[in-house]
């Protein structure tokens, strides 16, 4: 199971209170986790990445195992600790600053 | 007794304010969609329980919400209030994709820039069909739904009206006003900041600029240009849909022939810069504006919040101050943040960037703060209910 932690507003949209768990076929990549997330929670389509281009929205970031994967291509394989469920895959709203 | 329901969109959620016809005692519901920017909420004239809402976020993009019970419960229009995530939203009702070749518009540096959908600024439900509504979006375009908001399709003819020459201002380039002609279902007026004013007479297939008479000597190199005028808001009275009133960046104007020719009616206003403009429901020649100091100073002159009323369709204006702060007030009133009800004694409402919503139950003669401490108010709409 892949554990995905969503930011507050997306948890509300998806009507979940904590992490979500997703079954994702191997190889587990950045793109395949997002595909699985949107398949399970279609209401999130368009909120993490663009509907058509599938590009990450500019102020959404992807973290895993203390690494920022936001700029990595969709086919990037996620770390073993995420694949094993030991660590969550984090979808984060970027800091607004100020 | 009739009731009124105010739909208030703010920077951090939506609020619903209700009162009976006396409009003295108000109940406040909200925040709905807490933390999201609620650009606009509007009820269907054909079914007041049907309310559409534009929920947006700089982080997470666009969501459309719909209520079928007057704002008590909400769901994305492509889902049903079901416990299973596959059913309560399909991720389709927030899909706004420009039709065909996306094309380009003018960018800040003068080059051409591809159109990019950012958010829905305004939703205008059909006057007759609860399932039909129009959405004005940034980057400027108009979309239509005929299935209650489940899916949206662009009316691409608008961007063919010299869209390549439209250039965003600092506040973005959006279709922010949509007026449906109650006597001619094929006629729609729209306005775009830094784009201008446009009309269709064929239900949205083709559009033409209606800007003759507008003069923008401080904003445009050609003050009489056909497109590019920074129209802040237009309004009409349903009994006289060929008469439009406009608050432009600078200047208040009117047209008596559906936009073929405009004339300035700023008259004795202390400043003719401002954002909202609206028409008294019972008096088609009584109009309201909120003068703002200037394009550089987005607050009322002298720190006095004054609504100005003209009972002559413009030209002659009187300040309305009773109940409004007359010192140390430096809020703004945004373009979609004024509305009028349709009771016998017309109610006027407006919200401020300071979070106040003011209401008048006597046509503007006196005002009361309905709420004082909301987040910055983006939009105010009112429904008059039986």
Contacts between the chains, C-beta under 8 A, distances in Angstrom:
chain1	res1	chain2	res2	distance
A	7	B	59	7.6
A	7	B	60	7.9
A	8	B	35	7.4
A	9	B	35	6.1
A	9	B	36	6.7
A	9	B	57	6.4
A	9	B	59	7.3
A	9	B	60	5.8
A	10	B	60	6.3
A	13	B	60	7.8
A	13	B	63	6.8
A	13	B	89	7.5
A	14	B	85	6.4
A	15	B	85	6.9
A	15	B	88	6.8
A	38	B	91	6.6
A	40	B	85	6.1
A	40	B	86	7.5
A	41	B	85	4.7
A	41	B	89	7.8
A	42	B	85	7.2
A	42	B	86	6.4
A	42	B	89	5.8
A	42	B	90	4.8
A	42	B	91	4.0
A	42	B	92	7.8
A	43	B	76	6.0
A	43	B	79	6.8
A	43	B	85	6.9
A	43	B	88	6.4
A	43	B	89	2.8
A	43	B	90	7.4
A	43	B	91	5.7
A	44	B	91	6.6
A	45	B	90	7.8
A	45	B	91	2.7
A	45	B	92	7.5
A	45	B	94	7.5
A	45	B	95	7.6
A	46	B	61	5.5
A	46	B	62	6.8
A	46	B	91	6.1
A	46	B	94	4.8
A	46	B	95	6.2
A	47	B	57	7.9
A	47	B	60	4.2
A	47	B	61	5.3
A	47	B	63	7.2
A	47	B	94	7.7
A	48	B	60	7.4
A	51	B	91	7.8
A	51	B	94	7.9
A	51	B	95	4.9
A	51	B	97	6.8
A	52	B	97	5.9
A	57	B	59	6.9
A	57	B	60	6.8
A	57	B	61	6.0
A	59	B	58	6.0
A	59	B	59	4.4
A	60	B	59	6.3
A	60	B	60	7.2
A	93	B	59	4.4
A	93	B	60	7.2
A	94	B	59	6.9
